[in-house]
Amino acid sequence: MLSAGQLLGWYGQKTGQAKFQQAAKAIEDGIAAAIAAGEAAKDVSGRLGTQATGQALVQRLRAA
């Protein structure tokens, strides 16, 4: 997911389209907040499985 955010940021910078850079920031911020809240996969010190981690991030992005 983070790599998708990085790709959006790169594309936004390359084309000058702020909406892609904003989407990249939302993804990066959502991931950071999810990890801080323990809403991450166990391999990064979270408490959730892969599917639940994805769902938690989607909820954060929708709220952003």
PQR file with spaces between the fields and no chain letter, atoms N, CA, C, O and H, PARSE charges and radii, in Angstrom:
ATOM       1  N    MET     1       0.815   -1.182    0.000 -0.4000 1.5000
ATOM       2  CA   MET     1       0.000    0.000    0.000 -0.0000 2.0000
ATOM       3  C    MET     1       0.864    1.253    0.000  0.5500 1.7000
ATOM       4  O    MET     1       0.563    2.246   -0.663 -0.5500 1.4000
ATOM       5  N    LEU     2       1.917    1.176    0.743 -0.4000 1.5000
ATOM       6  CA   LEU     2       2.818    2.328    0.792 -0.0000 2.0000
ATOM       7  C    LEU     2       3.442    2.581   -0.569  0.5500 1.7000
ATOM       8  O    LEU     2       3.623    3.733   -0.966 -0.5500 1.4000
ATOM       9  H    LEU     2       2.162    0.370    1.282  0.4000 1.0000
ATOM      10  N    SER     3       3.772    1.519   -1.284 -0.4000 1.5000
ATOM      11  CA   SER     3       4.357    1.709   -2.618 -0.0000 2.0000
ATOM      12  C    SER     3       3.353    2.352   -3.570  0.5500 1.7000
ATOM      13  O    SER     3       3.747    3.114   -4.452 -0.5500 1.4000
ATOM      14  H    SER     3       3.625    0.583   -0.962  0.4000 1.0000
ATOM      15  N    ALA     4       2.064    2.059   -3.407 -0.4000 1.5000
ATOM      16  CA   ALA     4       1.044    2.716   -4.233 -0.0000 2.0000
ATOM      17  C    ALA     4       1.014    4.208   -3.926  0.5500 1.7000
ATOM      18  O    ALA     4       0.880    5.029   -4.833 -0.5500 1.4000
ATOM      19  H    ALA     4       1.744    1.440   -2.691  0.4000 1.0000
ATOM      20  N    GLY     5       1.137    4.555   -2.654 -0.4000 1.5000
ATOM      21  CA   GLY     5       1.193    5.961   -2.281 -0.0000 2.0000
ATOM      22  C    GLY     5       2.406    6.658   -2.861  0.5500 1.7000
ATOM      23  O    GLY     5       2.320    7.799   -3.316 -0.5500 1.4000
ATOM      24  H    GLY     5       1.245    3.887   -1.918  0.4000 1.0000
ATOM      25  N    GLN     6       3.530    5.975   -2.845 -0.4000 1.5000
ATOM      26  CA   GLN     6       4.750    6.559   -3.397 -0.0000 2.0000
ATOM      27  C    GLN     6       4.622    6.761   -4.907  0.5500 1.7000
ATOM      28  O    GLN     6       5.095    7.762   -5.445 -0.5500 1.4000
ATOM      29  H    GLN     6       3.600    5.048   -2.476  0.4000 1.0000
ATOM      30  N    LEU     7       3.987    5.818   -5.583 -0.4000 1.5000
ATOM      31  CA   LEU     7       3.775    5.950   -7.017 -0.0000 2.0000
ATOM      32  C    LEU     7       2.862    7.137   -7.323  0.5500 1.7000
ATOM      33  O    LEU     7       3.126    7.897   -8.254 -0.5500 1.4000
ATOM      34  H    LEU     7       3.602    5.005   -5.146  0.4000 1.0000
ATOM      35  N    LEU     8       1.805    7.298   -6.555 -0.4000 1.5000
ATOM      36  CA   LEU     8       0.918    8.449   -6.751 -0.0000 2.0000
ATOM      37  C    LEU     8       1.660    9.765   -6.519  0.5500 1.7000
ATOM      38  O    LEU     8       1.472   10.728   -7.262 -0.5500 1.4000
ATOM      39  H    LEU     8       1.591    6.680   -5.798  0.4000 1.0000
ATOM      40  N    GLY     9       2.501    9.800   -5.491 -0.4000 1.5000
ATOM      41  CA   GLY     9       3.275   11.009   -5.216 -0.0000 2.0000
ATOM      42  C    GLY     9       4.228   11.340   -6.342  0.5500 1.7000
ATOM      43  O    GLY     9       4.354   12.500   -6.737 -0.5500 1.4000
ATOM      44  H    GLY     9       2.654    9.017   -4.888  0.4000 1.0000
ATOM      45  N    TRP    10       4.905   10.318   -6.865 -0.4000 1.5000
ATOM      46  CA   TRP    10       5.828   10.520   -7.982 -0.0000 2.0000
ATOM      47  C    TRP    10       5.077   11.030   -9.203  0.5500 1.7000
ATOM      48  O    TRP    10       5.522   11.968   -9.864 -0.5500 1.4000
ATOM      49  H    TRP    10       4.802    9.376   -6.544  0.4000 1.0000
ATOM      50  N    TYR    11       3.938   10.412   -9.501 -0.4000 1.5000
ATOM      51  CA   TYR    11       3.168   10.812  -10.675 -0.0000 2.0000
ATOM      52  C    TYR    11       2.655   12.243  -10.517  0.5500 1.7000
ATOM      53  O    TYR    11       2.686   13.024  -11.469 -0.5500 1.4000
ATOM      54  H    TYR    11       3.576    9.650   -8.964  0.4000 1.0000
ATOM      55  N    GLY    12       2.196   12.578   -9.343 -0.4000 1.5000
ATOM      56  CA   GLY    12       1.729   13.936   -9.090 -0.0000 2.0000
ATOM      57  C    GLY    12       2.831   14.959   -9.252  0.5500 1.7000
ATOM      58  O    GLY    12       2.609   16.040   -9.796 -0.5500 1.4000
ATOM      59  H    GLY    12       2.171   11.944   -8.570  0.4000 1.0000
ATOM      60  N    GLN    13       4.013   14.621   -8.782 -0.4000 1.5000
ATOM      61  CA   GLN    13       5.156   15.530   -8.920 -0.0000 2.0000
ATOM      62  C    GLN    13       5.551   15.657  -10.390  0.5500 1.7000
ATOM      63  O    GLN    13       5.839   16.758  -10.861 -0.5500 1.4000
ATOM      64  H    GLN    13       4.193   13.743   -8.339  0.4000 1.0000
ATOM      65  N    LYS    14       5.566   14.550  -11.108 -0.4000 1.5000
ATOM      66  CA   LYS    14       5.974   14.550  -12.508 -0.0000 2.0000
ATOM      67  C    LYS    14       5.023   15.349  -13.386  0.5500 1.7000
ATOM      68  O    LYS    14       5.453   16.054  -14.298 -0.5500 1.4000
ATOM      69  H    LYS    14       5.332   13.656  -10.726  0.4000 1.0000
ATOM      70  N    THR    15       3.717   15.233  -13.105 -0.4000 1.5000
ATOM      71  CA   THR    15       2.713   15.885  -13.949 -0.0000 2.0000
ATOM      72  C    THR    15       2.245   17.222  -13.384  0.5500 1.7000
ATOM      73  O    THR    15       1.550   17.973  -14.069 -0.5500 1.4000
ATOM      74  H    THR    15       3.368   14.659  -12.364  0.4000 1.0000
ATOM      75  N    GLY    16       2.614   17.522  -12.157 -0.4000 1.5000
ATOM      76  CA   GLY    16       2.169   18.763  -11.534 -0.0000 2.0000
ATOM      77  C    GLY    16       0.719   18.729  -11.078  0.5500 1.7000
ATOM      78  O    GLY    16       0.113   19.777  -10.855 -0.5500 1.4000
ATOM      79  H    GLY    16       3.179   16.912  -11.601  0.4000 1.0000
ATOM      80  N    GLN    17       0.163   17.538  -10.940 -0.4000 1.5000
ATOM      81  CA   GLN    17      -1.234   17.401  -10.517 -0.0000 2.0000
ATOM      82  C    GLN    17      -1.298   17.161   -9.011  0.5500 1.7000
ATOM      83  O    GLN    17      -0.954   16.086   -8.520 -0.5500 1.4000
ATOM      84  H    GLN    17       0.655   16.687  -11.121  0.4000 1.0000
ATOM      85  N    ALA    18      -1.734   18.162   -8.312 -0.4000 1.5000
ATOM      86  CA   ALA    18      -1.745   18.127   -6.851 -0.0000 2.0000
ATOM      87  C    ALA    18      -2.639   17.029   -6.296  0.5500 1.7000
ATOM      88  O    ALA    18      -2.373   16.515   -5.209 -0.5500 1.4000
ATOM      89  H    ALA    18      -2.014   19.035   -8.711  0.4000 1.0000
ATOM      90  N    LYS    19      -3.694   16.657   -7.015 -0.4000 1.5000
ATOM      91  CA   LYS    19      -4.610   15.650   -6.480 -0.0000 2.0000
ATOM      92  C    LYS    19      -3.909   14.307   -6.255  0.5500 1.7000
ATOM      93  O    LYS    19      -4.281   13.562   -5.349 -0.5500 1.4000
ATOM      94  H    LYS    19      -3.910   17.075   -7.897  0.4000 1.0000
ATOM      95  N    PHE    20      -2.908   13.998   -7.063 -0.4000 1.5000
ATOM      96  CA   PHE    20      -2.174   12.760   -6.871 -0.0000 2.0000
ATOM      97  C    PHE    20      -1.244   12.859   -5.671  0.5500 1.7000
ATOM      98  O    PHE    20      -1.078   11.893   -4.926 -0.5500 1.4000
ATOM      99  H    PHE    20      -2.606   14.604   -7.799  0.4000 1.0000
ATOM     100  N    GLN    21      -0.648   14.011   -5.487 -0.4000 1.5000
ATOM     101  CA   GLN    21       0.204   14.218   -4.318 -0.0000 2.0000
ATOM     102  C    GLN    21      -0.626   14.209   -3.034  0.5500 1.7000
ATOM     103  O    GLN    21      -0.169   13.715   -2.003 -0.5500 1.4000
ATOM     104  H    GLN    21      -0.783   14.796   -6.092  0.4000 1.0000
ATOM     105  N    GLN    22      -1.833   14.748   -3.091 -0.4000 1.5000
ATOM     106  CA   GLN    22      -2.717   14.729   -1.930 -0.0000 2.0000
ATOM     107  C    GLN    22      -3.142   13.306   -1.596  0.5500 1.7000
ATOM     108  O    GLN    22      -3.219   12.940   -0.423 -0.5500 1.4000
ATOM     109  H    GLN    22      -2.204   15.150   -3.928  0.4000 1.0000
ATOM     110  N    ALA    23      -3.417   12.504   -2.618 -0.4000 1.5000
ATOM     111  CA   ALA    23      -3.779   11.104   -2.390 -0.0000 2.0000
ATOM     112  C    ALA    23      -2.607   10.348   -1.769  0.5500 1.7000
ATOM     113  O    ALA    23      -2.798    9.527   -0.871 -0.5500 1.4000
ATOM     114  H    ALA    23      -3.355   12.802   -3.571  0.4000 1.0000
ATOM     115  N    ALA    24      -1.403   10.626   -2.246 -0.4000 1.5000
ATOM     116  CA   ALA    24      -0.214    9.985   -1.687 -0.0000 2.0000
ATOM     117  C    ALA    24      -0.060   10.332   -0.211  0.5500 1.7000
ATOM     118  O    ALA    24       0.228    9.460    0.609 -0.5500 1.4000
ATOM     119  H    ALA    24      -1.249   11.293   -2.975  0.4000 1.0000
ATOM     120  N    LYS    25      -0.250   11.589    0.122 -0.4000 1.5000
ATOM     121  CA   LYS    25      -0.144   12.012    1.524 -0.0000 2.0000
ATOM     122  C    LYS    25      -1.211   11.351    2.383  0.5500 1.7000
ATOM     123  O    LYS    25      -0.934   10.951    3.513 -0.5500 1.4000
ATOM     124  H    LYS    25      -0.485   12.297   -0.544  0.4000 1.0000
ATOM     125  N    ALA    26      -2.432   11.232    1.858 -0.4000 1.5000
ATOM     126  CA   ALA    26      -3.502   10.586    2.612 -0.0000 2.0000
ATOM     127  C    ALA    26      -3.152    9.125    2.899  0.5500 1.7000
ATOM     128  O    ALA    26      -3.387    8.634    4.004 -0.5500 1.4000
ATOM     129  H    ALA    26      -2.657   11.558    0.940  0.4000 1.0000
ATOM     130  N    ILE    27      -2.599    8.441    1.920 -0.4000 1.5000
ATOM     131  CA   ILE    27      -2.203    7.038    2.118 -0.0000 2.0000
ATOM     132  C    ILE    27      -1.083    6.946    3.146  0.5500 1.7000
ATOM     133  O    ILE    27      -1.159    6.137    4.071 -0.5500 1.4000
ATOM     134  H    ILE    27      -2.408    8.839    1.022  0.4000 1.0000
ATOM     135  N    GLU    28      -0.055    7.757    2.997 -0.4000 1.5000
ATOM     136  CA   GLU    28       1.076    7.717    3.931 -0.0000 2.0000
ATOM     137  C    GLU    28       0.641    8.069    5.350  0.5500 1.7000
ATOM     138  O    GLU    28       1.048    7.412    6.309 -0.5500 1.4000
ATOM     139  H    GLU    28       0.006    8.414    2.246  0.4000 1.0000
ATOM     140  N    ASP    29      -0.183    9.101    5.484 -0.4000 1.5000
ATOM     141  CA   ASP    29      -0.676    9.496    6.809 -0.0000 2.0000
ATOM     142  C    ASP    29      -1.574    8.410    7.408  0.5500 1.7000
ATOM     143  O    ASP    29      -1.508    8.128    8.605 -0.5500 1.4000
ATOM     144  H    ASP    29      -0.513    9.635    4.705  0.4000 1.0000
ATOM     145  N    GLY    30      -2.411    7.808    6.565 -0.4000 1.5000
ATOM     146  CA   GLY    30      -3.292    6.741    7.038 -0.0000 2.0000
ATOM     147  C    GLY    30      -2.512    5.537    7.532  0.5500 1.7000
ATOM     148  O    GLY    30      -2.861    4.941    8.551 -0.5500 1.4000
ATOM     149  H    GLY    30      -2.464    8.037    5.593  0.4000 1.0000
ATOM     150  N    ILE    31      -1.469    5.182    6.822 -0.4000 1.5000
ATOM     151  CA   ILE    31      -0.632    4.057    7.234 -0.0000 2.0000
ATOM     152  C    ILE    31       0.068    4.369    8.548  0.5500 1.7000
ATOM     153  O    ILE    31       0.107    3.527    9.445 -0.5500 1.4000
ATOM     154  H    ILE    31      -1.186    5.666    5.994  0.4000 1.0000
ATOM     155  N    ALA    32       0.617    5.564    8.669 -0.4000 1.5000
ATOM     156  CA   ALA    32       1.299    5.951    9.911 -0.0000 2.0000
ATOM     157  C    ALA    32       0.344    5.935   11.096  0.5500 1.7000
ATOM     158  O    ALA    32       0.689    5.452   12.175 -0.5500 1.4000
ATOM     159  H    ALA    32       0.585    6.248    7.941  0.4000 1.0000
ATOM     160  N    ALA    33      -0.852    6.462   10.894 -0.4000 1.5000
ATOM     161  CA   ALA    33      -1.844    6.491   11.978 -0.0000 2.0000
ATOM     162  C    ALA    33      -2.304    5.081   12.345  0.5500 1.7000
ATOM     163  O    ALA    33      -2.492    4.773   13.522 -0.5500 1.4000
ATOM     164  H    ALA    33      -1.133    6.854   10.018  0.4000 1.0000
ATOM     165  N    ALA    34      -2.483    4.233   11.346 -0.4000 1.5000
ATOM     166  CA   ALA    34      -2.912    2.859   11.609 -0.0000 2.0000
ATOM     167  C    ALA    34      -1.849    2.102   12.401  0.5500 1.7000
ATOM     168  O    ALA    34      -2.170    1.375   13.340 -0.5500 1.4000
ATOM     169  H    ALA    34      -2.331    4.483   10.390  0.4000 1.0000
ATOM     170  N    ILE    35      -0.593    2.273   12.023 -0.4000 1.5000
ATOM     171  CA   ILE    35       0.491    1.603   12.757 -0.0000 2.0000
ATOM     172  C    ILE    35       0.549    2.112   14.200  0.5500 1.7000
ATOM     173  O    ILE    35       0.704    1.325   15.134 -0.5500 1.4000
ATOM     174  H    ILE    35      -0.332    2.864   11.260  0.4000 1.0000
ATOM     175  N    ALA    36       0.425    3.415   14.376 -0.4000 1.5000
ATOM     176  CA   ALA    36       0.458    3.994   15.727 -0.0000 2.0000
ATOM     177  C    ALA    36      -0.687    3.483   16.594  0.5500 1.7000
ATOM     178  O    ALA    36      -0.544    3.353   17.809 -0.5500 1.4000
ATOM     179  H    ALA    36       0.299    4.054   13.617  0.4000 1.0000
ATOM     180  N    ALA    37      -1.833    3.192   15.959 -0.4000 1.5000
ATOM     181  CA   ALA    37      -3.004    2.712   16.691 -0.0000 2.0000
ATOM     182  C    ALA    37      -3.012    1.190   16.840  0.5500 1.7000
ATOM     183  O    ALA    37      -3.942    0.627   17.417 -0.5500 1.4000
ATOM     184  H    ALA    37      -1.950    3.298   14.972  0.4000 1.0000
ATOM     185  N    GLY    38      -1.985    0.527   16.326 -0.4000 1.5000
ATOM     186  CA   GLY    38      -1.943   -0.928   16.398 -0.0000 2.0000
ATOM     187  C    GLY    38      -2.810   -1.607   15.356  0.5500 1.7000
ATOM     188  O    GLY    38      -3.018   -2.820   15.406 -0.5500 1.4000
ATOM     189  H    GLY    38      -1.228    0.984   15.857  0.4000 1.0000
ATOM     190  N    GLU    39      -3.316   -0.824   14.409 -0.4000 1.5000
ATOM     191  CA   GLU    39      -4.179   -1.362   13.353 -0.0000 2.0000
ATOM     192  C    GLU    39      -3.326   -1.735   12.145  0.5500 1.7000
ATOM     193  O    GLU    39      -3.531   -1.234   11.039 -0.5500 1.4000
ATOM     194  H    GLU    39      -3.146    0.160   14.369  0.4000 1.0000
ATOM     195  N    ALA    40      -2.377   -2.613   12.379 -0.4000 1.5000
ATOM     196  CA   ALA    40      -1.453   -3.019   11.333 -0.0000 2.0000
ATOM     197  C    ALA    40      -1.243   -4.521   11.435  0.5500 1.7000
ATOM     198  O    ALA    40      -1.646   -5.158   12.409 -0.5500 1.4000
ATOM     199  H    ALA    40      -2.210   -3.019   13.278  0.4000 1.0000
ATOM     200  N    ALA    41      -0.615   -5.063   10.428 -0.4000 1.5000
ATOM     201  CA   ALA    41      -0.332   -6.492   10.426 -0.0000 2.0000
ATOM     202  C    ALA    41       0.691   -6.835   11.503  0.5500 1.7000
ATOM     203  O    ALA    41       1.475   -5.994   11.943 -0.5500 1.4000
ATOM     204  H    ALA    41      -0.288   -4.546    9.637  0.4000 1.0000
ATOM     205  N    LYS    42       0.654   -8.067   11.899 -0.4000 1.5000
ATOM     206  CA   LYS    42       1.532   -8.523   12.983 -0.0000 2.0000
ATOM     207  C    LYS    42       3.011   -8.391   12.648  0.5500 1.7000
ATOM     208  O    LYS    42       3.836   -8.242   13.550 -0.5500 1.4000
ATOM     209  H    LYS    42       0.017   -8.750   11.541  0.4000 1.0000
ATOM     210  N    ASP    43       3.364   -8.443   11.354 -0.4000 1.5000
ATOM     211  CA   ASP    43       4.779   -8.360   10.989 -0.0000 2.0000
ATOM     212  C    ASP    43       5.369   -6.964   11.177  0.5500 1.7000
ATOM     213  O    ASP    43       6.586   -6.791   11.109 -0.5500 1.4000
ATOM     214  H    ASP    43       2.694   -8.564   10.622  0.4000 1.0000
ATOM     215  N    VAL    44       4.510   -5.964   11.412 -0.4000 1.5000
ATOM     216  CA   VAL    44       4.999   -4.614   11.729 -0.0000 2.0000
ATOM     217  C    VAL    44       4.482   -4.185   13.104  0.5500 1.7000
ATOM     218  O    VAL    44       4.126   -3.027   13.327 -0.5500 1.4000
ATOM     219  H    VAL    44       3.521   -6.104   11.467  0.4000 1.0000
ATOM     220  N    SER    45       4.453   -5.150   14.006 -0.4000 1.5000
ATOM     221  CA   SER    45       4.095   -4.934   15.412 -0.0000 2.0000
ATOM     222  C    SER    45       2.636   -4.552   15.630  0.5500 1.7000
ATOM     223  O    SER    45       2.295   -3.969   16.659 -0.5500 1.4000
ATOM     224  H    SER    45       4.742   -6.090   13.825  0.4000 1.0000
ATOM     225  N    GLY    46       1.778   -4.876   14.674 -0.4000 1.5000
ATOM     226  CA   GLY    46       0.351   -4.630   14.852 -0.0000 2.0000
ATOM     227  C    GLY    46      -0.322   -5.831   15.471  0.5500 1.7000
ATOM     228  O    GLY    46       0.336   -6.760   15.939 -0.5500 1.4000
ATOM     229  H    GLY    46       2.056   -5.349   13.839  0.4000 1.0000
ATOM     230  N    ARG    47      -1.641   -5.803   15.468 -0.4000 1.5000
ATOM     231  CA   ARG    47      -2.396   -6.894   16.077 -0.0000 2.0000
ATOM     232  C    ARG    47      -3.398   -7.517   15.108  0.5500 1.7000
ATOM     233  O    ARG    47      -4.173   -8.389   15.501 -0.5500 1.4000
ATOM     234  H    ARG    47      -2.176   -5.048   15.087  0.4000 1.0000
ATOM     235  N    LEU    48      -3.392   -7.086   13.856 -0.4000 1.5000
ATOM     236  CA   LEU    48      -4.393   -7.540   12.899 -0.0000 2.0000
ATOM     237  C    LEU    48      -3.788   -8.446   11.837  0.5500 1.7000
ATOM     238  O    LEU    48      -2.576   -8.465   11.621 -0.5500 1.4000
ATOM     239  H    LEU    48      -2.762   -6.378   13.536  0.4000 1.0000
ATOM     240  N    GLY    49      -4.654   -9.186   11.190 -0.4000 1.5000
ATOM     241  CA   GLY    49      -4.245   -9.965   10.032 -0.0000 2.0000
ATOM     242  C    GLY    49      -4.224   -9.070    8.798  0.5500 1.7000
ATOM     243  O    GLY    49      -4.533   -7.881    8.874 -0.5500 1.4000
ATOM     244  H    GLY    49      -5.638   -9.171   11.365  0.4000 1.0000
ATOM     245  N    THR    50      -3.862   -9.646    7.683 -0.4000 1.5000
ATOM     246  CA   THR    50      -3.711   -8.871    6.451 -0.0000 2.0000
ATOM     247  C    THR    50      -5.020   -8.230    6.001  0.5500 1.7000
ATOM     248  O    THR    50      -5.053   -7.038    5.696 -0.5500 1.4000
ATOM     249  H    THR    50      -3.611  -10.612    7.621  0.4000 1.0000
ATOM     250  N    GLN    51      -6.090   -9.008    5.957 -0.4000 1.5000
ATOM     251  CA   GLN    51      -7.371   -8.481    5.485 -0.0000 2.0000
ATOM     252  C    GLN    51      -7.896   -7.388    6.416  0.5500 1.7000
ATOM     253  O    GLN    51      -8.374   -6.355    5.947 -0.5500 1.4000
ATOM     254  H    GLN    51      -6.062   -9.976    6.205  0.4000 1.0000
ATOM     255  N    ALA    52      -7.813   -7.604    7.702 -0.4000 1.5000
ATOM     256  CA   ALA    52      -8.287   -6.602    8.660 -0.0000 2.0000
ATOM     257  C    ALA    52      -7.444   -5.329    8.595  0.5500 1.7000
ATOM     258  O    ALA    52      -7.961   -4.228    8.781 -0.5500 1.4000
ATOM     259  H    ALA    52      -7.424   -8.443    8.082  0.4000 1.0000
ATOM     260  N    THR    53      -6.159   -5.481    8.333 -0.4000 1.5000
ATOM     261  CA   THR    53      -5.285   -4.313    8.174 -0.0000 2.0000
ATOM     262  C    THR    53      -5.734   -3.477    6.988  0.5500 1.7000
ATOM     263  O    THR    53      -5.836   -2.254    7.088 -0.5500 1.4000
ATOM     264  H    THR    53      -5.739   -6.376    8.181  0.4000 1.0000
ATOM     265  N    GLY    54      -6.001   -4.133    5.866 -0.4000 1.5000
ATOM     266  CA   GLY    54      -6.485   -3.429    4.681 -0.0000 2.0000
ATOM     267  C    GLY    54      -7.799   -2.726    4.930  0.5500 1.7000
ATOM     268  O    GLY    54      -7.989   -1.590    4.497 -0.5500 1.4000
ATOM     269  H    GLY    54      -5.918   -5.126    5.785  0.4000 1.0000
ATOM     270  N    GLN    55      -8.708   -3.389    5.623 -0.4000 1.5000
ATOM     271  CA   GLN    55     -10.001   -2.779    5.926 -0.0000 2.0000
ATOM     272  C    GLN    55      -9.847   -1.575    6.848  0.5500 1.7000
ATOM     273  O    GLN    55     -10.542   -0.574    6.674 -0.5500 1.4000
ATOM     274  H    GLN    55      -8.554   -4.312    5.975  0.4000 1.0000
ATOM     275  N    ALA    56      -8.963   -1.657    7.809 -0.4000 1.5000
ATOM     276  CA   ALA    56      -8.726   -0.540    8.720 -0.0000 2.0000
ATOM     277  C    ALA    56      -8.175    0.667    7.950  0.5500 1.7000
ATOM     278  O    ALA    56      -8.565    1.806    8.206 -0.5500 1.4000
ATOM     279  H    ALA    56      -8.399   -2.470    7.950  0.4000 1.0000
ATOM     280  N    LEU    57      -7.281    0.409    7.021 -0.4000 1.5000
ATOM     281  CA   LEU    57      -6.723    1.516    6.239 -0.0000 2.0000
ATOM     282  C    LEU    57      -7.776    2.124    5.332  0.5500 1.7000
ATOM     283  O    LEU    57      -7.824    3.344    5.182 -0.5500 1.4000
ATOM     284  H    LEU    57      -6.964   -0.516    6.812  0.4000 1.0000
ATOM     285  N    VAL    58      -8.609    1.314    4.732 -0.4000 1.5000
ATOM     286  CA   VAL    58      -9.689    1.831    3.881 -0.0000 2.0000
ATOM     287  C    VAL    58     -10.603    2.733    4.697  0.5500 1.7000
ATOM     288  O    VAL    58     -11.000    3.794    4.215 -0.5500 1.4000
ATOM     289  H    VAL    58      -8.570    0.322    4.854  0.4000 1.0000
ATOM     290  N    GLN    59     -10.943    2.346    5.904 -0.4000 1.5000
ATOM     291  CA   GLN    59     -11.792    3.176    6.766 -0.0000 2.0000
ATOM     292  C    GLN    59     -11.118    4.508    7.059  0.5500 1.7000
ATOM     293  O    GLN    59     -11.776    5.548    7.058 -0.5500 1.4000
ATOM     294  H    GLN    59     -10.620    1.484    6.296  0.4000 1.0000
ATOM     295  N    ARG    60      -9.824    4.487    7.309 -0.4000 1.5000
ATOM     296  CA   ARG    60      -9.104    5.736    7.569 -0.0000 2.0000
ATOM     297  C    ARG    60      -9.080    6.628    6.342  0.5500 1.7000
ATOM     298  O    ARG    60      -9.234    7.844    6.453 -0.5500 1.4000
ATOM     299  H    ARG    60      -9.290    3.642    7.310  0.4000 1.0000
ATOM     300  N    LEU    61      -8.888    6.037    5.178 -0.4000 1.5000
ATOM     301  CA   LEU    61      -8.853    6.835    3.938 -0.0000 2.0000
ATOM     302  C    LEU    61     -10.224    7.437    3.638  0.5500 1.7000
ATOM     303  O    LEU    61     -10.311    8.577    3.181 -0.5500 1.4000
ATOM     304  H    LEU    61      -8.763    5.049    5.087  0.4000 1.0000
ATOM     305  N    ARG    62     -11.270    6.701    3.885 -0.4000 1.5000
ATOM     306  CA   ARG    62     -12.622    7.222    3.661 -0.0000 2.0000
ATOM     307  C    ARG    62     -12.940    8.369    4.603  0.5500 1.7000
ATOM     308  O    ARG    62     -13.692    9.278    4.249 -0.5500 1.4000
ATOM     309  H    ARG    62     -11.199    5.775    4.257  0.4000 1.0000
ATOM     310  N    ALA    63     -12.376    8.332    5.790 -0.4000 1.5000
ATOM     311  CA   ALA    63     -12.624    9.387    6.776 -0.0000 2.0000
ATOM     312  C    ALA    63     -11.777   10.627    6.513  0.5500 1.7000
ATOM     313  O    ALA    63     -12.074   11.703    7.031 -0.5500 1.4000
ATOM     314  H    ALA    63     -11.765    7.595    6.077  0.4000 1.0000
ATOM     315  N    ALA    64     -10.729   10.482    5.716 -0.4000 1.5000
ATOM     316  CA   ALA    64      -9.807   11.597    5.458 -0.0000 2.0000
ATOM     317  C    ALA    64     -10.406   12.631    4.531  0.5500 1.7000
ATOM     318  O    ALA    64      -9.757   13.629    4.217 -0.5500 1.4000
ATOM     319  H    ALA    64     -10.488    9.608    5.295  0.4000 1.0000
